[in-house]
């Protein structure tokens, strides 16, 4: 099982939970964390100077700047629905609708982390044989 998380302020609670339950420190700087059994935590790659990131940061700004019904995208929790729309509408009405035109190249760094998890797990399973 792979848990992909944004590597922003929201991850702090997840990192604290991991530390308290597994005694393993997570700070989001590693490509992935093996938590036990078949469970891995994969944070989005940090930005320049360890800046926080979220998965949407790996999409072209053209799409993040897309207006929807005259409203702007807000990734935060406090959305003024008269002027803004959130992640769910962004995914459904911007990304999904335009999926043939969206350049997902920057997502490669996230996908490479998932491949790293798959390779790590395969190596562990092979070592157990």
MMTF fields as JSON, N, C-alpha, C and O atoms, coordinates in Angstrom:
{
  "mmtfVersion": "1.0.0",
  "mmtfProducer": "UNKNOWN",
  "numBonds": 515,
  "numAtoms": 516,
  "numGroups": 129,
  "numChains": 1,
  "numModels": 1,
  "chainsPerModel": [1],
  "groupsPerChain": [129],
  "chainIdList": ["A"],
  "bondAtomList": [4, 2, 8, 6, 12, 10, 16, 14, 20, 18, 24, 22, 28, 26, 32, 30, 36, 34, 40, 38, 44, 42, 48, 46, 52, 50, 56, 54, 60, 58, 64, 62, 68, 66, 72, 70, 76, 74, 80, 78, 84, 82, 88, 86, 92, 90, 96, 94, 100, 98, 104, 102, 108, 106, 112, 110, 116, 114, 120, 118, 124, 122, 128, 126, 132, 130, 136, 134, 140, 138, 144, 142, 148, 146, 152, 150, 156, 154, 160, 158, 164, 162, 168, 166, 172, 170, 176, 174, 180, 178, 184, 182, 188, 186, 192, 190, 196, 194, 200, 198, 204, 202, 208, 206, 212, 210, 216, 214, 220, 218, 224, 222, 228, 226, 232, 230, 236, 234, 240, 238, 244, 242, 248, 246, 252, 250, 256, 254, 260, 258, 264, 262, 268, 266, 272, 270, 276, 274, 280, 278, 284, 282, 288, 286, 292, 290, 296, 294, 300, 298, 304, 302, 308, 306, 312, 310, 316, 314, 320, 318, 324, 322, 328, 326, 332, 330, 336, 334, 340, 338, 344, 342, 348, 346, 352, 350, 356, 354, 360, 358, 364, 362, 368, 366, 372, 370, 376, 374, 380, 378, 384, 382, 388, 386, 392, 390, 396, 394, 400, 398, 404, 402, 408, 406, 412, 410, 416, 414, 420, 418, 424, 422, 428, 426, 432, 430, 436, 434, 440, 438, 444, 442, 448, 446, 452, 450, 456, 454, 460, 458, 464, 462, 468, 466, 472, 470, 476, 474, 480, 478, 484, 482, 488, 486, 492, 490, 496, 494, 500, 498, 504, 502, 508, 506, 512, 510],
  "bondOrderList": [1, 1, 1, 1, 1, 1, 1, 1, 1, 1, 1, 1, 1, 1, 1, 1, 1, 1, 1, 1, 1, 1, 1, 1, 1, 1, 1, 1, 1, 1, 1, 1, 1, 1, 1, 1, 1, 1, 1, 1, 1, 1, 1, 1, 1, 1, 1, 1, 1, 1, 1, 1, 1, 1, 1, 1, 1, 1, 1, 1, 1, 1, 1, 1, 1, 1, 1, 1, 1, 1, 1, 1, 1, 1, 1, 1, 1, 1, 1, 1, 1, 1, 1, 1, 1, 1, 1, 1, 1, 1, 1, 1, 1, 1, 1, 1, 1, 1, 1, 1, 1, 1, 1, 1, 1, 1, 1, 1, 1, 1, 1, 1, 1, 1, 1, 1, 1, 1, 1, 1, 1, 1, 1, 1, 1, 1, 1, 1],
  "groupList": [{"groupName": "UNK", "atomNameList": ["N", "CA", "C", "O"], "elementList": ["N", "C", "C", "O"], "formalChargeList": [0, 0, 0, 0], "bondAtomList": [1, 0, 2, 1, 3, 2], "bondOrderList": [1, 1, 2], "singleLetterCode": "X", "chemCompType": "L-PEPTIDE LINKING"}],
  "groupTypeList": [0, 0, 0, 0, 0, 0, 0, 0, 0, 0, 0, 0, 0, 0, 0, 0, 0, 0, 0, 0, 0, 0, 0, 0, 0, 0, 0, 0, 0, 0, 0, 0, 0, 0, 0, 0, 0, 0, 0, 0, 0, 0, 0, 0, 0, 0, 0, 0, 0, 0, 0, 0, 0, 0, 0, 0, 0, 0, 0, 0, 0, 0, 0, 0, 0, 0, 0, 0, 0, 0, 0, 0, 0, 0, 0, 0, 0, 0, 0, 0, 0, 0, 0, 0, 0, 0, 0, 0, 0, 0, 0, 0, 0, 0, 0, 0, 0, 0, 0, 0, 0, 0, 0, 0, 0, 0, 0, 0, 0, 0, 0, 0, 0, 0, 0, 0, 0, 0, 0, 0, 0, 0, 0, 0, 0, 0, 0, 0, 0],
  "groupIdList": [1, 2, 3, 4, 5, 6, 7, 8, 9, 10, 11, 12, 13, 14, 15, 16, 17, 18, 19, 20, 21, 22, 23, 24, 25, 26, 27, 28, 29, 30, 31, 32, 33, 34, 35, 36, 37, 38, 39, 40, 41, 42, 43, 44, 45, 46, 47, 48, 49, 50, 51, 52, 53, 54, 55, 56, 57, 58, 59, 60, 61, 62, 63, 64, 65, 66, 67, 68, 69, 70, 71, 72, 73, 74, 75, 76, 77, 78, 79, 80, 81, 82, 83, 84, 85, 86, 87, 88, 89, 90, 91, 92, 93, 94, 95, 96, 97, 98, 99, 100, 101, 102, 103, 104, 105, 106, 107, 108, 109, 110, 111, 112, 113, 114, 115, 116, 117, 118, 119, 120, 121, 122, 123, 124, 125, 126, 127, 128, 129],
  "secStructList": [7, 3, 3, 3, 3, 7, 5, 1, 6, 6, 2, 2, 2, 2, 2, 2, 2, 2, 2, 2, 2, 2, 7, 7, 7, 7, 7, 1, 7, 1, 1, 7, 3, 3, 3, 3, 6, 6, 3, 3, 3, 3, 3, 7, 7, 7, 7, 4, 4, 4, 7, 7, 5, 7, 4, 4, 4, 4, 1, 7, 2, 2, 2, 2, 6, 7, 7, 5, 6, 6, 5, 3, 3, 7, 7, 1, 1, 7, 7, 7, 6, 6, 6, 3, 3, 7, 2, 2, 2, 0, 0, 0, 0, 0, 0, 0, 6, 6, 6, 6, 6, 7, 7, 7, 4, 4, 4, 2, 2, 2, 2, 2, 2, 2, 2, 2, 2, 2, 2, 2, 2, 2, 2, 2, 2, 2, 2, 2, 7],
  "xCoordList": [0.849, 0.0, 0.899, 1.842, 0.583, 1.363, 0.455, -0.572, 0.841, 0.121, 0.896, 1.989, 0.339, 0.946, 0.354, -0.865, 1.22, 0.736, 1.425, 2.546, 0.714, 1.337, 2.409, 2.265, 3.467, 4.571, 4.515, 5.427, 3.424, 3.19, 2.814, 3.056, 2.239, 1.921, 0.949, 0.972, 0.112, -0.82, -0.136, -0.709, 1.09, 1.829, 2.363, 2.688, 2.455, 3.028, 2.312, 2.959, 0.995, 0.224, 0.467, 0.501, 0.635, 0.916, 2.287, 2.448, 3.28, 4.628, 4.643, 5.332, 3.894, 3.813, 3.15, 3.582, 2.112, 1.419, 2.344, 2.377, 3.092, 4.041, 5.063, 5.37, 5.591, 6.607, 6.039, 6.703, 4.829, 4.269, 3.862, 3.891, 3.491, 3.05, 4.153, 4.137, 5.112, 6.163, 7.534, 8.467, 7.655, 8.942, 9.933, 11.134, 9.434, 10.286, 10.066, 8.933, 11.17, 11.084, 10.859, 11.521, 9.934, 9.667, 9.716, 9.146, 10.402, 10.425, 10.106, 10.155, 9.778, 9.431, 10.603, 10.419, 11.815, 13.004, 13.433, 14.201, 12.946, 13.272, 12.229, 11.095, 12.604, 11.632, 10.457, 9.341, 10.708, 9.636, 10.084, 11.271, 9.11, 9.364, 8.663, 7.464, 9.43, 8.857, 8.349, 9.111, 7.057, 6.456, 6.226, 5.904, 6.383, 6.192, 5.226, 4.393, 5.36, 4.526, 4.65, 5.737, 3.557, 3.612, 3.172, 2.606, 3.429, 2.964, 4.115, 5.136, 3.922, 4.906, 4.225, 3.056, 4.979, 4.537, 5.396, 6.624, 4.763, 5.475, 5.042, 3.92, 5.929, 5.599, 5.975, 6.89, 5.275, 5.68, 7.083, 7.429, 7.892, 9.248, 9.212, 8.393, 10.102, 10.203, 10.698, 11.372, 10.357, 10.799, 12.184, 12.891, 12.551, 13.84, 13.923, 12.945, 15.095, 15.342, 14.339, 13.901, 13.984, 13.063, 11.674, 11.019, 11.251, 9.926, 8.848, 8.995, 7.762, 6.654, 6.04, 6.073, 5.483, 4.818, 3.531, 3.329, 2.678, 1.486, 1.442, 2.09, 0.693, 0.706, 0.351, 0.872, -0.511, -0.896, 0.258, 0.214, 1.292, 2.477, 3.189, 3.988, 2.9, 3.576, 2.756, 3.035, 1.762, 0.978, 1.347, 1.693, 1.28, 1.618, 0.741, -0.454, 1.353, 0.614, -0.543, -1.523, -0.437, -1.545, -2.858, -3.896, -2.809, -4.028, -4.393, -5.576, -3.392, -3.68, -4.271, -4.985, -3.976, -4.492, -5.847, -6.427, -6.343, -7.606, -8.782, -8.978, -9.551, -10.78, -11.886, -11.926, -12.759, -13.888, -15.139, -15.368, -15.938, -17.13, -16.785, -17.53, -15.655, -15.218, -14.566, -14.248, -14.367, -13.771, -12.33, -11.974, -11.512, -10.104, -9.927, -10.711, -8.9, -8.588, -7.993, -7.134, -8.455, -7.912, -7.642, -8.566, -6.375, -6.009, -6.197, -6.024, -6.545, -6.694, -7.989, -8.799, -8.157, -9.362, -10.488, -11.663, -10.143, -11.145, -11.366, -10.609, -12.421, -12.715, -13.932, -14.966, -13.792, -14.924, -15.613, -15.177, -16.689, -17.325, -17.919, -18.309, -17.988, -18.48, -17.386, -17.678, -16.109, -14.981, -14.005, -13.171, -14.109, -13.083, -13.689, -14.85, -12.857, -13.241, -12.066, -10.934, -12.351, -11.335, -10.789, -11.047, -10.018, -9.298, -10.207, -9.871, -11.336, -12.219, -12.731, -12.713, -13.182, -13.655, -12.503, -12.677, -11.331, -10.139, -9.85, -9.626, -9.855, -9.565, -10.608, -10.269, -11.859, -12.957, -13.16, -13.295, -13.182, -13.59, -12.439, -12.655, -11.241, -10.095, -9.182, -8.964, -8.65, -7.68, -8.333, -7.883, -9.373, -10.013, -10.562, -10.396, -11.2, -11.786, -10.721, -10.983, -9.527, -8.46, -7.315, -6.215, -7.56, -6.487, -5.65, -4.471, -6.227, -5.468, -4.478, -3.512, -4.712, -3.867, -2.919, -1.988, -3.142, -2.312, -0.968, -0.913, 0.109, 1.459, 1.762, 1.921, 1.836, 2.076, 3.559, 3.888, 4.448, 5.884, 6.449, 7.233, 6.071, 6.623, 6.185, 6.784, 5.157, 4.707, 5.7, 5.612, 6.635, 7.601, 8.344, 8.607, 8.681, 9.425, 8.605, 9.166, 7.301, 6.43, 6.337, 6.434, 6.148, 6.054, 7.358, 7.33, 8.499, 9.788, 9.859, 10.454, 9.262, 9.228, 8.384, 8.732, 7.291, 6.432, 7.15, 7.038, 7.884, 8.69, 9.747, 10.029, 10.325, 11.291, 10.686, 11.338, 9.458, 8.745, 8.548, 8.809, 8.091, 7.856, 9.152, 9.158, 10.25, 11.552, 12.005, 12.518, 11.818, 12.211, 11.43, 12.002, 10.14, 9.306, 9.684, 9.736, 9.941, 10.349, 11.663, 11.82, 12.599, 13.882, 13.704, 14.36, 12.819, 12.531, 11.914, 12.282, 10.987, 10.309, 11.306, 11.254, 12.203, 13.199, 14.169, 14.609, 14.499, 15.411, 14.779, 15.49, 13.459, 12.75, 12.669, 12.356, 12.948, 12.835, 13.955, 13.987],
  "yCoordList": [-1.158, 0.0, 1.226, 1.335, 2.128, 3.357, 4.537, 4.737, 5.308, 6.525, 7.706, 8.018, 8.356, 9.541, 10.762, 10.931, 11.616, 12.791, 14.054, 14.018, 15.171, 16.463, 16.651, 16.181, 17.334, 17.571, 19.034, 19.818, 19.371, 20.735, 20.721, 19.73, 21.786, 21.863, 20.765, 20.345, 20.306, 19.238, 17.916, 17.06, 17.742, 16.502, 16.402, 15.308, 17.511, 17.507, 16.501, 15.737, 16.503, 15.576, 14.129, 13.249, 13.883, 12.523, 12.084, 10.961, 12.964, 12.627, 12.354, 11.443, 13.133, 12.922, 11.587, 10.88, 11.243, 9.969, 8.8, 7.809, 8.921, 7.865, 7.68, 6.553, 8.79, 8.7, 8.074, 7.257, 8.45, 7.928, 6.456, 5.734, 6.008, 4.615, 3.664, 2.49, 4.154, 3.26, 3.554, 2.768, 4.683, 5.144, 5.497, 5.591, 5.696, 6.072, 7.546, 8.003, 8.285, 9.716, 9.951, 9.347, 10.82, 11.243, 12.762, 13.427, 13.305, 14.759, 15.199, 16.39, 14.246, 14.578, 14.781, 15.121, 14.576, 14.799, 13.556, 13.654, 12.393, 11.149, 10.892, 11.357, 10.157, 9.858, 9.021, 9.156, 8.159, 7.352, 6.826, 6.825, 6.376, 5.813, 4.469, 4.36, 3.443, 2.121, 2.117, 2.34, 1.863, 1.934, 0.572, 0.486, -0.488, -1.832, -2.614, -2.054, -3.952, -4.853, -4.453, -4.531, -4.027, -3.591, -2.126, -1.733, -1.33, 0.053, 1.034, 0.979, 1.93, 2.965, 4.329, 4.456, 5.337, 6.721, 7.427, 7.38, 8.082, 8.788, 10.255, 10.574, 11.154, 12.578, 13.164, 12.671, 14.201, 14.88, 15.453, 15.826, 15.527, 16.072, 17.524, 18.323, 17.844, 19.225, 20.109, 19.641, 21.388, 22.338, 22.882, 22.354, 23.94, 24.596, 25.041, 25.516, 24.881, 25.243, 24.552, 25.128, 23.308, 22.494, 23.134, 22.966, 23.857, 24.476, 23.404, 22.403, 23.598, 22.633, 22.512, 23.454, 21.342, 21.122, 20.336, 19.67, 20.437, 19.605, 19.068, 19.61, 18.025, 17.35, 18.299, 18.15, 19.248, 20.191, 21.071, 21.624, 21.21, 21.982, 21.343, 21.994, 20.075, 19.348, 19.367, 18.619, 20.218, 20.457, 21.838, 22.729, 22.026, 23.334, 24.448, 24.26, 25.606, 26.738, 27.162, 27.732, 26.891, 27.21, 26.643, 27.302, 25.436, 24.783, 25.228, 25.323, 25.505, 25.992, 27.401, 27.805, 28.147, 29.507, 29.55, 30.621, 28.382, 28.297, 28.804, 28.389, 29.698, 30.19, 29.173, 28.55, 29.009, 28.092, 28.878, 29.192, 29.188, 30.0, 31.355, 31.892, 31.916, 33.217, 33.163, 34.202, 31.96, 31.797, 31.312, 30.619, 31.684, 31.288, 30.086, 29.866, 29.321, 28.148, 28.551, 29.431, 27.902, 28.093, 26.708, 25.914, 26.417, 25.112, 25.039, 23.976, 26.145, 26.177, 25.554, 25.059, 25.594, 25.026, 26.05, 25.683, 27.311, 28.374, 28.976, 29.834, 28.504, 28.939, 29.85, 29.526, 30.992, 31.89, 31.425, 31.753, 30.661, 30.027, 31.032, 30.66, 32.286, 33.292, 33.711, 34.257, 33.451, 33.884, 32.764, 32.907, 31.651, 30.613, 29.223, 28.996, 28.289, 26.879, 26.071, 26.552, 24.832, 24.027, 22.885, 22.771, 22.038, 20.941, 19.947, 19.483, 19.619, 18.622, 19.118, 18.375, 20.353, 20.914, 21.074, 20.888, 21.419, 21.525, 20.187, 20.129, 19.121, 17.792, 17.376, 16.851, 17.608, 17.147, 18.008, 17.492, 19.313, 20.203, 20.885, 21.492, 20.792, 21.368, 20.249, 20.113, 19.451, 18.427, 17.295, 16.962, 16.706, 15.587, 16.024, 15.321, 17.156, 17.666, 17.908, 17.72, 18.321, 18.674, 17.666, 17.984, 16.457, 15.481, 15.211, 14.876, 15.349, 15.112, 16.239, 16.052, 17.397, 18.563, 18.888, 19.676, 18.296, 18.595, 17.877, 16.684, 18.627, 18.049, 17.54, 18.324, 16.237, 15.622, 15.311, 14.56, 15.874, 15.572, 15.785, 14.964, 16.852, 17.146, 16.132, 16.058, 15.353, 14.309, 13.145, 12.282, 13.135, 12.032, 11.871, 10.748, 12.986, 12.89, 12.164, 11.482, 12.306, 11.596, 10.123, 9.23, 9.884, 8.503, 7.742, 6.546, 8.426, 7.78, 7.316, 6.279, 8.07, 7.668, 6.404, 5.52, 6.331, 5.146, 3.933, 2.833, 4.125, 3.036, 2.605, 1.415, 3.559, 3.242, 2.373, 1.456, 2.648, 1.834, 0.421, -0.555, 0.316, -1.009, -1.81, -3.001, -1.162, -1.84, -2.247, -3.35, -1.36, -1.662, -2.858, -3.754, -2.864, -3.962, -5.282, -6.334, -5.212, -6.423, -6.963, -8.176, -6.09, -6.521, -7.157, -8.147, -6.583, -7.169, -8.555, -9.477, -8.693, -9.987, -11.028, -12.195, -10.603, -11.523, -11.967, -13.117, -11.058, -11.378, -12.393, -13.166, -12.385, -13.315, -14.724, -15.661, -14.888, -16.232, -17.141, -18.292],
  "zCoordList": [0.0, 0.0, 0.0, 0.784, -0.887, -1.02, -0.7, -1.348, 0.295, 0.644, 0.084, 0.557, -0.913, -1.516, -0.833, -0.796, -0.29, 0.438, -0.07, -0.576, 0.082, -0.158, 0.916, 2.044, 0.553, 1.476, 1.91, 1.646, 2.578, 3.027, 4.503, 5.191, 4.987, 6.42, 6.858, 8.015, 5.957, 6.292, 6.597, 7.271, 6.103, 6.331, 7.76, 8.22, 8.453, 9.804, 10.709, 11.426, 10.676, 11.502, 11.116, 11.976, 9.829, 9.355, 9.838, 10.315, 9.719, 10.184, 11.683, 12.143, 12.438, 13.888, 14.207, 15.118, 13.468, 13.668, 13.347, 14.075, 12.257, 11.892, 13.0, 13.388, 13.512, 14.558, 15.83, 16.468, 16.197, 17.441, 17.326, 18.322, 16.146, 16.007, 15.573, 15.943, 14.791, 14.278, 14.864, 14.701, 15.545, 16.091, 14.989, 15.241, 13.759, 12.625, 12.328, 12.18, 12.243, 11.965, 10.472, 9.628, 10.171, 8.794, 8.769, 9.634, 7.769, 7.623, 6.2, 5.892, 5.333, 3.96, 3.033, 1.865, 3.541, 2.709, 1.938, 0.98, 2.347, 1.651, 0.56, 0.667, -0.482, -1.543, -1.049, -1.55, -0.067, 0.518, 1.859, 2.184, 2.633, 3.952, 4.043, 3.786, 4.413, 4.651, 6.086, 7.027, 6.245, 7.578, 8.205, 9.39, 7.435, 7.958, 7.106, 6.394, 7.198, 6.388, 4.923, 4.351, 4.314, 2.924, 2.799, 1.779, 3.825, 3.876, 3.669, 4.354, 2.708, 2.393, 2.378, 2.012, 2.78, 2.718, 1.683, 1.761, 0.712, -0.352, -0.331, -0.724, 0.129, 0.082, -1.287, -1.947, -1.701, -2.923, -2.707, -1.586, -3.768, -3.618, -3.137, -3.591, -2.223, -1.761, -2.898, -3.817, -2.825, -3.827, -3.499, -2.641, -4.194, -3.964, -2.507, -1.93, -1.931, -0.527, 0.404, 1.4, 0.061, 0.857, 1.025, 2.053, 0.007, 0.047, 0.018, -0.683, 0.77, 0.765, -0.628, -1.42, -0.912, -2.196, -1.993, -0.977, -2.987, -3.075, -4.499, -5.395, -4.699, -5.987, -7.14, -8.245, -6.891, -7.944, -8.402, -9.501, -7.571, -7.97, -9.156, -9.829, -9.411, -10.474, -11.769, -12.706, -11.801, -13.008, -13.553, -12.777, -14.854, -15.423, -14.848, -14.621, -14.618, -14.041, -14.937, -14.457, -16.222, -17.138, -16.612, -16.678, -16.097, -15.625, -14.225, -13.896, -13.388, -12.032, -12.074, -11.156, -13.138, -13.292, -13.996, -14.174, -14.395, -15.14, -14.307, -13.165, -14.896, -14.277, -14.532, -15.593, -13.592, -13.728, -13.354, -12.185, -14.36, -14.108, -13.532, -12.712, -13.955, -13.456, -12.085, -11.505, -11.563, -10.232, -10.35, -11.303, -9.376, -9.32, -8.411, -7.488, -8.681, -7.878, -6.537, -6.466, -5.479, -4.14, -3.569, -3.394, -3.277, -2.733, -1.221, -0.625, -0.606, 0.846, 1.325, 0.541, 2.624, 3.239, 3.309, 3.289, 3.389, 3.492, 2.112, 1.657, 1.459, 0.099, 0.108, 0.693, -0.549, -0.756, -2.032, -3.135, -1.879, -3.045, -4.031, -5.137, -3.637, -4.579, -5.558, -6.622, -5.193, -6.025, -6.359, -7.253, -5.641, -5.756, -5.87, -5.53, -6.365, -6.378, -5.831, -5.789, -5.412, -4.743, -5.574, -6.773, -4.891, -5.541, -6.259, -7.349, -5.674, -6.29, -7.637, -8.619, -7.691, -8.958, -9.949, -11.153, -9.43, -10.28, -10.949, -12.159, -10.17, -10.715, -11.744, -12.805, -11.432, -12.291, -13.528, -14.638, -13.335, -14.421, -15.163, -16.212, -14.639, -15.342, -15.84, -17.044, -14.921, -15.313, -16.09, -17.186, -15.549, -16.242, -17.598, -18.595, -17.631, -18.869, -19.947, -21.135, -19.529, -20.462, -20.469, -20.921, -19.975, -19.77, -21.024, -20.911, -22.194, -23.43, -23.705, -24.445, -23.119, -23.364, -22.21, -22.381, -21.052, -19.878, -20.013, -20.31, -19.791, -19.804, -18.389, -17.454, -18.259, -16.954, -16.716, -15.798, -17.522, -17.441, -16.033, -15.557, -15.375, -14.039, -12.995, -11.923, -13.285, -12.36, -12.307, -11.435, -13.242, -13.301, -11.975, -11.543, -11.331, -10.063, -8.995, -8.138, -9.044, -8.106, -8.512, -7.67, -9.8, -10.287, -10.044, -9.754, -10.16, -9.872, -8.419, -8.127, -7.521, -6.109, -5.93, -5.146, -6.654, -6.568, -7.142, -6.601, -8.23, -8.783, -7.763, -7.63, -7.052, -5.997, -4.914, -4.416, -4.547, -3.551, -4.081, -3.377, -5.315, -5.913, -5.956, -5.643, -6.342, -6.376, -4.981, -4.788, -4.009, -2.632, -2.093, -1.473, -2.332, -1.853, -2.548, -1.91, -3.844, -4.581, -4.034, -3.895, -3.725, -3.169, -1.787, -1.462, -0.987, 0.336, 0.206, 0.934, -0.712, -0.923, -1.456, -1.068, -2.338, -2.877, -1.776, -1.761, -0.861, 0.227, 1.194, 1.836, 1.293, 2.185, 1.629, 2.363, 0.343, -0.266, 0.105, -0.332]
}
